[in-house]
Structure formats: C-alpha cells, structure tokens
C-alpha cells in the first residue's frame, strides 16, 4: 500500500545481519567439536564449487571480537547467528562440550557489551554426523528427543541473556534440497515419502523445543524462519488459478500452517494421502502441534509463476538473501 508520507520504522525495530555457523565459524575440528553432516558432505567430490569447504570459512571462531567490533561500527542492532550442534554435543546425544558452550558465551557477552541484541538460531542445517551414522538423522523419529535435549541445553545455558530464538532455519530448504534435490546432506533425490516424513520429524522437534523454551523462559520470542515462495497465476483462467492455489498448499502453507496454526493444510494432506506419501503421525502429535503455535518469522527467498502444466512447468529458484535483516513480531 502506498502512503504519501511514511512514519518510518519503529524505534525498537531490529536492523541487523545474520550468519550460519558452518558458513562463518571455521575451526571445524577444534576444541572438542565433532564432525557435522556438512563437514562430511563437502568432502564428496563434486558437491561444492571447486571442492571448497567450511573448514576455515571466515574464521569467525577466532575473529569474533573483531567481527562484533565491525558490527558495532556499522550500527547493527542485532546479530542473528546459529549454534553448531556438533560443537555443543559432538556426537549429537552424548556429553556436552564445555569449550563449545564457552565460545558462544564469549560471543553473546561480546555482543551485549557492544549493545547488539543476540538472536540465536538453534539449527541452521549442520547436524552432528554421528546421528546420521547412528540412525540416519532426520529420517528417524529418535532425532526429535535428541534435538529437544540439545535445544533445552541452549535454553538453560544462554536463556538468561538471549531473548530472541529461531528454532530452525528454512526447514523447507534443507529438507527439499536434502531429500528431493540431492544438493544438501544427505544428498538424496526424489525421495518424496521420506521428504514428508523428515519434515514431520522436524515439525515435532520444533514444536517440542518451543514448548520447552516457553516453560523455562515464558517471555522469550521464538519461531522459525521460512523460505517463502510467493506465486502468481500466469493468467486468469480458472485452471491456472487453481494451479497457484495448489502450489501454495504444497510449497508454502504446508509449513506456514503448521507454524501459525499448528496443523497441516487439509487439501495438501488429502492429496499426499491419495499418493501414499503422507507422513506417519504418532498419537498425540496433532495436539502438540496445536499447543505450540507461538510466533512466526518470515524470510522471502523465491518467487514463481504457475500454470496448469504440472510441477515440471513451475519455475522455482532459491535466492537466499542472507537474511539482511530480521523483523521481530511482538507476541500477542
């Protein structure tokens, strides 16, 4: 909507920047950190450009003080960063690595000393490789309990200073590229039934983690980011309008409805059931999903034009904007 005169952004609007642990930290095998799925995946020939890895990245692990100083000079109000699960619990479900906790303690304290609000992403795609080896990671229901334990350790340890939490970064991306596109770990292609089951496990891990956080810190703001793909019917023909609606149900609302309402879209689930690819839910899952709906954080990363020609004719490209800023919606 156009306004002749803008009121500008609220004084407490959080302008900031964001990163992911694997993208910036480096120190991939230092101070007790375990191997992550990305540490292993990038070593498969052909999976990354010219065989590049995040072994060193931009060395944020060693250079965080200088990085935070630069953030302060830029005037950033917030810094959203992710925590590496394998740095906190090297094997995913065993002993806690105190040196890993200390690194994030130091980073959070440095941010606060520079008047920068710490915003923590619990999971930005780097799962301990040990869990892949133990039970194939997100394909197993067991990961729900292991993830919630990991998340709760973070809430208990950092919750006195961190008030803004994002449980998962772009779940639709890491599952889509991991089990449908083959471009992210575990590198599987067109595993449609697994794709939806993996997403259900991720939804349950998200829901139970939100509930755990709210129990410990009721005042916390929490949600997950989502790579939303707005779509447009190619023309006004009813069949193309329906193609747009179908796209939204399967590519957007399948995640957004769970985040916002705690349920799957009915039309999408009916379609998946008709094709025998719907996820298997355990007793009590539906109630937990409804209970946890709290706050929704949105990042817009792609667009598409839809026509009635099947998914092969749908144009969809991911443009990760690096989360140049995050807008925090007050919980009401």
Protein Blocks (a to p, Z undefined) as FASTA:
>chain_A
ZZfbdgbjafklccdddddfklmnmmmlgghiacdfklmmmmpghkaghhiafklmnomm
mmmmmmmmmmmmnopabdcddddfklmmmnopaccdfklmmmmmmmmmmmmmnopacddd
fbgoiacfklmmmnopjmpmklmmmmmmmmmmmmmmmmmmmcbdcfbgckllmmmmmmmn
opacehiahilklmmmmmmmmmmmmmmmmmmmmmmmmmbccdddddddddddfblcfklm
mmmmmmmmmmmmmmmmmmmnopacfklmmmmmmnopaccddehklmmmmmmombdcdddf
bdcddddebjklpccddddehimbacddddZZ
